[in-house]
Amino acid sequence: VSNTIKNSKYYEKIKTYLSEKSIQEEIIKTPNQDIILDLKKKYSTNKPEVIVAIGGGKVIDSAKVLKVFLDNPSLTFLDLEKQQFCEKTVIKLIAIPTTPGTGSEATAIAVLNDNEGKKFPFINKGFLPDLAILDHTFLQTIEIKDIFIFGADIFSHASEGYVSMASSPLIKSISRSCLHLLKSGFSKIKEDLEDTSGLAEIMYAGYLGGIVQGNAFVGAVHALAHALEQQFKTSHASSILTVLKPTLQW
């Protein structure tokens, strides 16, 4: 679970549904490979039946890698770079995104920092969550200006996937649906901040953007944004927003 969501009323509501289960909480702030290995060691002898990831992309990505490591104890990060299809999937993974944008709940991609602070992407079939729960009420805890910034990442996933050489008629259809929902959702919350249907559409758009990204990948916008993040330590969404317009114009 993310540190920002742990003390919210929404998280407490989730815990009430799990009151009859044995729960172990882990707070994920800035995940890196060492943290994942520590968690792997901690739970290697008492593995969970289900991992529930509640938070943004960093939390969900961390849960993905931990799940695959617990299901496949002999794996190392070096193995993970080479092996994209881990067939053993005993532990179930439930992803509950609390921010729009990353689409991690819909992909077999996980991005982690290495121990030097550099981002490193992994792709593995075993990362794909068994269930994604989209609850737009989490977005009520985010400032509207930040939701618009997250929207740049959603737009980028849909637009870059649409023109990708790996795209297809199905992916292009999903891209268009994503952009339609994004436009509609932003129009609604711009006119009325209390219109939760707009937040719901933005949350769904983020999910569809994840599907597009997971199947058609991303392009120049994300490549430049990742470099910007490393150089100036900016957030992913704000980096996307910075380079999106000039890259599209180019």
Contacts in CASP RR format, 6 or more apart in sequence:
PFRMAT RR
TARGET T0000
AUTHOR 0000-0000-0000
METHOD contacts of the structure
MODEL  1
VSNTIKNSKYYEKIKTYLSEKSIQEEIIKTPNQDIILDLKKKYSTNKPEV
IVAIGGGKVIDSAKVLKVFLDNPSLTFLDLEKQQFCEKTVIKLIAIPTTP
GTGSEATAIAVLNDNEGKKFPFINKGFLPDLAILDHTFLQTIEIKDIFIF
GADIFSHASEGYVSMASSPLIKSISRSCLHLLKSGFSKIKEDLEDTSGLA
EIMYAGYLGGIVQGNAFVGAVHALAHALEQQFKTSHASSILTVLKPTLQW
1 11 0 8 1.000
1 25 0 8 1.000
1 26 0 8 1.000
1 27 0 8 1.000
1 28 0 8 1.000
1 53 0 8 1.000
1 54 0 8 1.000
1 55 0 8 1.000
1 59 0 8 1.000
2 27 0 8 1.000
2 28 0 8 1.000
2 54 0 8 1.000
2 55 0 8 1.000
2 56 0 8 1.000
2 58 0 8 1.000
2 59 0 8 1.000
2 98 0 8 1.000
3 27 0 8 1.000
3 28 0 8 1.000
3 29 0 8 1.000
4 98 0 8 1.000
4 141 0 8 1.000
5 11 0 8 1.000
5 54 0 8 1.000
5 55 0 8 1.000
5 98 0 8 1.000
5 138 0 8 1.000
5 141 0 8 1.000
6 25 0 8 1.000
6 27 0 8 1.000
8 141 0 8 1.000
10 98 0 8 1.000
10 135 0 8 1.000
10 137 0 8 1.000
10 138 0 8 1.000
10 141 0 8 1.000
11 54 0 8 1.000
14 52 0 8 1.000
14 54 0 8 1.000
14 96 0 8 1.000
15 23 0 8 1.000
18 52 0 8 1.000
24 43 0 8 1.000
24 48 0 8 1.000
26 39 0 8 1.000
28 35 0 8 1.000
28 58 0 8 1.000
28 59 0 8 1.000
28 62 0 8 1.000
30 58 0 8 1.000
30 113 0 8 1.000
31 58 0 8 1.000
31 59 0 8 1.000
31 61 0 8 1.000
31 62 0 8 1.000
31 112 0 8 1.000
31 113 0 8 1.000
32 112 0 8 1.000
32 113 0 8 1.000
32 114 0 8 1.000
32 115 0 8 1.000
32 117 0 8 1.000
33 77 0 8 1.000
33 112 0 8 1.000
33 113 0 8 1.000
33 114 0 8 1.000
33 115 0 8 1.000
34 115 0 8 1.000
35 62 0 8 1.000
36 62 0 8 1.000
36 65 0 8 1.000
36 66 0 8 1.000
36 69 0 8 1.000
36 112 0 8 1.000
37 69 0 8 1.000
39 66 0 8 1.000
40 66 0 8 1.000
40 69 0 8 1.000
40 70 0 8 1.000
40 73 0 8 1.000
43 66 0 8 1.000
43 70 0 8 1.000
44 70 0 8 1.000
44 73 0 8 1.000
47 70 0 8 1.000
47 90 0 8 1.000
47 91 0 8 1.000
48 70 0 8 1.000
48 91 0 8 1.000
49 91 0 8 1.000
49 92 0 8 1.000
50 91 0 8 1.000
50 92 0 8 1.000
50 93 0 8 1.000
50 94 0 8 1.000
51 63 0 8 1.000
51 66 0 8 1.000
51 67 0 8 1.000
51 91 0 8 1.000
51 92 0 8 1.000
51 93 0 8 1.000
51 94 0 8 1.000
52 63 0 8 1.000
52 94 0 8 1.000
52 96 0 8 1.000
53 59 0 8 1.000
53 60 0 8 1.000
53 62 0 8 1.000
53 63 0 8 1.000
53 64 0 8 1.000
53 93 0 8 1.000
53 94 0 8 1.000
53 95 0 8 1.000
53 96 0 8 1.000
53 129 0 8 1.000
54 96 0 8 1.000
54 98 0 8 1.000
55 96 0 8 1.000
55 97 0 8 1.000
55 98 0 8 1.000
55 99 0 8 1.000
56 97 0 8 1.000
56 98 0 8 1.000
56 99 0 8 1.000
56 102 0 8 1.000
56 104 0 8 1.000
57 97 0 8 1.000
57 99 0 8 1.000
57 102 0 8 1.000
57 103 0 8 1.000
57 104 0 8 1.000
60 95 0 8 1.000
60 97 0 8 1.000
60 102 0 8 1.000
60 104 0 8 1.000
60 105 0 8 1.000
60 129 0 8 1.000
61 104 0 8 1.000
61 109 0 8 1.000
61 110 0 8 1.000
61 111 0 8 1.000
61 112 0 8 1.000
62 110 0 8 1.000
62 112 0 8 1.000
63 93 0 8 1.000
63 95 0 8 1.000
64 93 0 8 1.000
64 104 0 8 1.000
64 110 0 8 1.000
64 124 0 8 1.000
64 126 0 8 1.000
64 127 0 8 1.000
64 129 0 8 1.000
65 80 0 8 1.000
65 110 0 8 1.000
65 112 0 8 1.000
65 122 0 8 1.000
65 127 0 8 1.000
67 91 0 8 1.000
67 93 0 8 1.000
67 126 0 8 1.000
67 127 0 8 1.000
68 75 0 8 1.000
68 80 0 8 1.000
68 86 0 8 1.000
68 124 0 8 1.000
68 126 0 8 1.000
68 127 0 8 1.000
69 75 0 8 1.000
70 91 0 8 1.000
71 86 0 8 1.000
71 88 0 8 1.000
71 89 0 8 1.000
71 90 0 8 1.000
71 91 0 8 1.000
71 126 0 8 1.000
72 86 0 8 1.000
72 88 0 8 1.000
75 83 0 8 1.000
75 86 0 8 1.000
80 122 0 8 1.000
80 124 0 8 1.000
81 122 0 8 1.000
83 124 0 8 1.000
84 123 0 8 1.000
84 124 0 8 1.000
84 125 0 8 1.000
85 124 0 8 1.000
85 125 0 8 1.000
85 126 0 8 1.000
86 124 0 8 1.000
86 125 0 8 1.000
86 126 0 8 1.000
89 126 0 8 1.000
92 130 0 8 1.000
92 131 0 8 1.000
93 129 0 8 1.000
93 130 0 8 1.000
93 131 0 8 1.000
94 129 0 8 1.000
94 130 0 8 1.000
94 131 0 8 1.000
94 132 0 8 1.000
94 133 0 8 1.000
95 104 0 8 1.000
95 105 0 8 1.000
95 129 0 8 1.000
95 131 0 8 1.000
95 132 0 8 1.000
95 133 0 8 1.000
96 105 0 8 1.000
96 132 0 8 1.000
96 133 0 8 1.000
96 135 0 8 1.000
96 138 0 8 1.000
97 103 0 8 1.000
97 104 0 8 1.000
97 105 0 8 1.000
97 132 0 8 1.000
97 134 0 8 1.000
97 138 0 8 1.000
97 203 0 8 1.000
97 207 0 8 1.000
98 138 0 8 1.000
98 139 0 8 1.000
98 141 0 8 1.000
99 138 0 8 1.000
99 139 0 8 1.000
99 142 0 8 1.000
99 150 0 8 1.000
100 139 0 8 1.000
100 147 0 8 1.000
100 150 0 8 1.000
100 151 0 8 1.000
100 154 0 8 1.000
100 202 0 8 1.000
100 203 0 8 1.000
100 205 0 8 1.000
100 206 0 8 1.000
101 150 0 8 1.000
101 151 0 8 1.000
101 153 0 8 1.000
101 154 0 8 1.000
101 157 0 8 1.000
101 206 0 8 1.000
101 209 0 8 1.000
101 237 0 8 1.000
102 153 0 8 1.000
102 210 0 8 1.000
102 236 0 8 1.000
103 157 0 8 1.000
103 206 0 8 1.000
103 207 0 8 1.000
103 209 0 8 1.000
103 210 0 8 1.000
103 213 0 8 1.000
104 110 0 8 1.000
104 210 0 8 1.000
105 129 0 8 1.000
105 132 0 8 1.000
105 134 0 8 1.000
105 207 0 8 1.000
105 210 0 8 1.000
106 129 0 8 1.000
106 132 0 8 1.000
106 207 0 8 1.000
106 208 0 8 1.000
106 209 0 8 1.000
106 210 0 8 1.000
106 211 0 8 1.000
106 213 0 8 1.000
106 214 0 8 1.000
107 127 0 8 1.000
107 128 0 8 1.000
107 210 0 8 1.000
107 211 0 8 1.000
107 213 0 8 1.000
107 214 0 8 1.000
108 123 0 8 1.000
108 124 0 8 1.000
108 125 0 8 1.000
108 126 0 8 1.000
108 127 0 8 1.000
108 128 0 8 1.000
108 214 0 8 1.000
109 121 0 8 1.000
109 122 0 8 1.000
109 123 0 8 1.000
109 127 0 8 1.000
109 213 0 8 1.000
109 214 0 8 1.000
110 121 0 8 1.000
110 122 0 8 1.000
110 124 0 8 1.000
110 127 0 8 1.000
111 119 0 8 1.000
111 120 0 8 1.000
111 121 0 8 1.000
111 122 0 8 1.000
112 119 0 8 1.000
112 120 0 8 1.000
112 122 0 8 1.000
113 119 0 8 1.000
113 120 0 8 1.000
114 120 0 8 1.000
118 230 0 8 1.000
119 226 0 8 1.000
119 229 0 8 1.000
119 230 0 8 1.000
132 207 0 8 1.000
134 203 0 8 1.000
134 204 0 8 1.000
134 207 0 8 1.000
135 203 0 8 1.000
136 196 0 8 1.000
136 198 0 8 1.000
136 199 0 8 1.000
136 200 0 8 1.000
136 202 0 8 1.000
136 203 0 8 1.000
137 196 0 8 1.000
137 199 0 8 1.000
139 147 0 8 1.000
139 199 0 8 1.000
139 202 0 8 1.000
139 203 0 8 1.000
140 196 0 8 1.000
140 199 0 8 1.000
142 150 0 8 1.000
144 189 0 8 1.000
144 193 0 8 1.000
146 237 0 8 1.000
147 189 0 8 1.000
147 199 0 8 1.000
147 202 0 8 1.000
148 186 0 8 1.000
149 235 0 8 1.000
149 237 0 8 1.000
149 238 0 8 1.000
149 241 0 8 1.000
150 202 0 8 1.000
150 237 0 8 1.000
151 182 0 8 1.000
151 186 0 8 1.000
151 202 0 8 1.000
151 205 0 8 1.000
151 206 0 8 1.000
151 237 0 8 1.000
152 237 0 8 1.000
152 240 0 8 1.000
152 241 0 8 1.000
152 244 0 8 1.000
153 236 0 8 1.000
153 237 0 8 1.000
153 240 0 8 1.000
154 178 0 8 1.000
154 182 0 8 1.000
154 202 0 8 1.000
154 205 0 8 1.000
154 206 0 8 1.000
154 209 0 8 1.000
155 179 0 8 1.000
155 182 0 8 1.000
155 244 0 8 1.000
156 218 0 8 1.000
156 221 0 8 1.000
156 222 0 8 1.000
156 225 0 8 1.000
156 240 0 8 1.000
156 244 0 8 1.000
157 178 0 8 1.000
157 206 0 8 1.000
157 209 0 8 1.000
157 210 0 8 1.000
157 212 0 8 1.000
157 213 0 8 1.000
157 218 0 8 1.000
158 175 0 8 1.000
158 176 0 8 1.000
158 178 0 8 1.000
158 179 0 8 1.000
158 182 0 8 1.000
158 205 0 8 1.000
158 208 0 8 1.000
158 209 0 8 1.000
158 212 0 8 1.000
159 175 0 8 1.000
159 179 0 8 1.000
159 221 0 8 1.000
159 248 0 8 1.000
160 213 0 8 1.000
160 216 0 8 1.000
160 217 0 8 1.000
160 218 0 8 1.000
160 219 0 8 1.000
160 220 0 8 1.000
160 221 0 8 1.000
160 222 0 8 1.000
161 167 0 8 1.000
161 171 0 8 1.000
161 175 0 8 1.000
161 212 0 8 1.000
161 213 0 8 1.000
161 216 0 8 1.000
161 217 0 8 1.000
161 218 0 8 1.000
161 219 0 8 1.000
162 171 0 8 1.000
162 172 0 8 1.000
162 175 0 8 1.000
162 176 0 8 1.000
162 212 0 8 1.000
162 216 0 8 1.000
164 171 0 8 1.000
164 216 0 8 1.000
164 217 0 8 1.000
164 218 0 8 1.000
164 219 0 8 1.000
166 215 0 8 1.000
166 216 0 8 1.000
166 217 0 8 1.000
167 175 0 8 1.000
167 216 0 8 1.000
168 215 0 8 1.000
168 216 0 8 1.000
171 211 0 8 1.000
171 212 0 8 1.000
171 215 0 8 1.000
171 216 0 8 1.000
174 208 0 8 1.000
174 209 0 8 1.000
174 211 0 8 1.000
174 212 0 8 1.000
175 208 0 8 1.000
175 209 0 8 1.000
175 212 0 8 1.000
177 208 0 8 1.000
178 205 0 8 1.000
178 206 0 8 1.000
178 208 0 8 1.000
178 209 0 8 1.000
178 212 0 8 1.000
179 205 0 8 1.000
181 201 0 8 1.000
181 202 0 8 1.000
181 204 0 8 1.000
181 205 0 8 1.000
181 208 0 8 1.000
182 201 0 8 1.000
182 202 0 8 1.000
182 205 0 8 1.000
182 206 0 8 1.000
184 198 0 8 1.000
184 201 0 8 1.000
185 197 0 8 1.000
185 198 0 8 1.000
185 199 0 8 1.000
185 201 0 8 1.000
185 202 0 8 1.000
185 205 0 8 1.000
186 198 0 8 1.000
186 202 0 8 1.000
188 195 0 8 1.000
188 197 0 8 1.000
188 198 0 8 1.000
188 201 0 8 1.000
189 195 0 8 1.000
189 198 0 8 1.000
189 199 0 8 1.000
189 202 0 8 1.000
220 247 0 8 1.000
220 250 0 8 1.000
221 240 0 8 1.000
221 243 0 8 1.000
221 244 0 8 1.000
221 247 0 8 1.000
221 248 0 8 1.000
222 240 0 8 1.000
224 243 0 8 1.000
224 247 0 8 1.000
225 236 0 8 1.000
225 239 0 8 1.000
225 240 0 8 1.000
225 242 0 8 1.000
225 243 0 8 1.000
226 236 0 8 1.000
226 239 0 8 1.000
228 234 0 8 1.000
228 239 0 8 1.000
228 242 0 8 1.000
228 243 0 8 1.000
229 235 0 8 1.000
229 236 0 8 1.000
229 239 0 8 1.000
234 242 0 8 1.000
END
